[in-house]
Amino acid sequence: MYTIYPPDVVLQVQAEEKRDYFNVEVGGRTLVLEFRDGQARVVRLISPDPMDYLKPQYQPGEAFHFPCLK
């Protein structure tokens, strides 16, 4: 690999903060959510239905609200 940066900079492993992920089953689809700053956000959608991936409420980064907690 050729780069202008020294190898220790390129291969440096950055310390990542621990993230709190959990899976939630919603109507036959699985959402991977991240709980951070008092909110749950969508990280990933796992669904056999391709149309689910077009729904804005399941897009990564969207806030997820638990209906039972309102």
C-alpha positions as a printed NumPy array, in Angstrom:
array([[  0.   ,   0.   ,   0.   ],
       [  1.38 ,   3.382,  -0.969],
       [  0.45 ,   6.452,   1.025],
       [  2.036,   9.736,   2.019],
       [  1.212,   9.052,   5.668],
       [  3.492,   7.045,   7.96 ],
       [  2.389,   3.449,   8.682],
       [  1.602,   4.177,  12.337],
       [ -0.971,   6.799,  11.276],
       [ -2.557,   4.583,   8.611],
       [ -2.754,   1.482,  10.793],
       [ -3.725,   3.339,  13.937],
       [ -6.791,   1.897,  15.638],
       [ -9.076,   4.569,  16.947],
       [-10.732,   4.031,  20.29 ],
       [-14.456,   3.684,  19.759],
       [-16.984,   4.497,  22.401],
       [-19.172,   1.606,  23.443],
       [-22.484,   1.662,  21.657],
       [-25.629,   0.116,  23.038],
       [-27.394,  -1.802,  20.24 ],
       [-30.496,  -3.945,  20.611],
       [-32.902,  -5.745,  18.29 ],
       [-36.628,  -5.055,  18.195],
       [-39.156,  -7.163,  16.28 ],
       [-41.849,  -4.97 ,  14.676],
       [-44.487,  -6.563,  12.464],
       [-42.26 ,  -9.288,  11.008],
       [-39.234,  -7.044,  10.519],
       [-36.228,  -6.687,  12.783],
       [-34.826,  -3.276,  13.618],
       [-31.374,  -2.848,  15.093],
       [-31.598,   0.206,  17.315],
       [-28.991,   2.268,  19.115],
       [-29.965,   3.823,  22.424],
       [-28.055,   7.055,  22.922],
       [-28.744,  10.373,  24.638],
       [-32.131,   9.138,  25.839],
       [-33.344,   8.268,  22.331],
       [-33.471,   5.155,  20.203],
       [-32.292,   5.517,  16.599],
       [-32.535,   3.03 ,  13.738],
       [-29.16 ,   1.555,  12.787],
       [-30.255,  -1.304,  10.533],
       [-33.388,  -2.896,   9.119],
       [-33.664,  -6.627,   8.483],
       [-36.754,  -7.569,   6.482],
       [-37.75 , -10.042,   3.765],
       [-40.018,  -7.396,   2.193],
       [-38.081,  -5.055,  -0.135],
       [-40.758,  -2.356,   0.242],
       [-39.85 ,  -1.97 ,   3.94 ],
       [-36.503,  -0.484,   2.923],
       [-38.317,   2.411,   1.201],
       [-40.316,   3.418,   4.281],
       [-38.855,   6.572,   5.857],
       [-39.571,   5.485,   9.445],
       [-37.135,   2.553,   9.049],
       [-34.263,   4.514,   7.471],
       [-30.954,   4.502,   9.381],
       [-30.654,   7.523,  11.633],
       [-34.396,   7.952,  12.148],
       [-35.643,   8.271,  15.719],
       [-37.66 ,   5.251,  16.831],
       [-40.557,   5.776,  19.216],
       [-41.955,   2.918,  21.252],
       [-45.771,   3.144,  21.045],
       [-46.22 ,   1.342,  24.371],
       [-44.181,   4.   ,  26.232],
       [-46.245,   7.024,  25.191]])
